Amino acid sequence: MRSYVVDRLVDTLLTCAAISFVVFAFLHLAGDPANVLLPPEASKEAVAELRRTLGLDDPFLVQYARFLGNALRGDFGESFIIRDRALWIVLERAPATLELAVAGLVVGVSIAIPLGIAAGYRPRTWVDHVASAASVVGQAIPTFWLGIMLMLLFAVGLRLVPVSGRSGLRSLILPAVCLGVYLAPVMMRLVRSGMLGVLTQDYVRTARAKGIAEAVVLWKHAFKNVSIPLVTMVGLQFGRLLAGTVVIETIFAWPGIGFLTVKAVRTLDYPVVQASVVVVGAVIALVNLVTDLVVGYLDPRIRYG
């Protein structure tokens, strides 16, 4: 188990290093922030002086080495626009993004598990057909369109929830539902296929032959074995949610990291964009690490394989 943990830690560190390099390289292809920070009538000398002050005139590898060294100390520089520490700005928005991602995950799991179990328990029936159709529709609907429609219906039309912003539990409902609908189809199909395979196993037939209640057979014997791949899927989907909240946060003006990153990209605010992407990437890598460790603990065949 120790070697398994060490291998996963090394993979996580290499992933974080790769993320930092990619985001740094692509940002430097996006444009020159000196041209954004200065007015259009600024002289070439003023632009060159600002580039020199920001360290943008150094070779790329020198800039990356400086960035990586500072990032390891938690220093991503000062925002060009807000004039505050970039990491602190991002961390201030992190609770909102985590709150939204967790709420979306809860909604998605709450939809996927019951529908997946029902579809797997009653295959080729109307329950299975309805669940499969809902899965296809849920995955086919663009998230931004669903968010706008929900906003028009429940916020503008019925006025049951706020239109946008983060002002309590009611304002969390619509963005969480959007994320949950985006997440549920993949997990529902996984649970359904897992239940179809498990319910034909000998130990399930033996449990039924002993007269064990059907609900106990489904949850304790069948779903328990389906839960191992489901844990992996939940971990991966949570990472996707953290990265995918950008669209939802923009639609609902949710003050999270995604909304902050979109504004920072528009203004070429390098430090904020770098801090945002690296922090989110590190959290995703950490979630994947925890998922690997949990799955390895649940199934010894994986950690010894």
Secondary structure by P-SEA (a helix, b strand, c coil): caaaaaaaaaaaaaaaaaaaaaaaaaaaaccccccccccccccaaaaaaaaaaacccccaaaaaaaaaaaaaaccccccccccccaaaaaaaaaaaaaaaaaaaaaaaaaacaaaaaaaaaccccaaaaaaaaaaaaaaaccaaaaaaaaaacccccccccccccccccccccaaaaaaaaaccaaaaaaaaaaaaaaaacaaaaaaaaacccccccccccccccaaaaaaaaaaaaaaaaaaaaaaaaaaaccccaaaaaaaaaaacaaaaaaaaaaaaaaaaaaaaaaaaaaaaaaccccccc
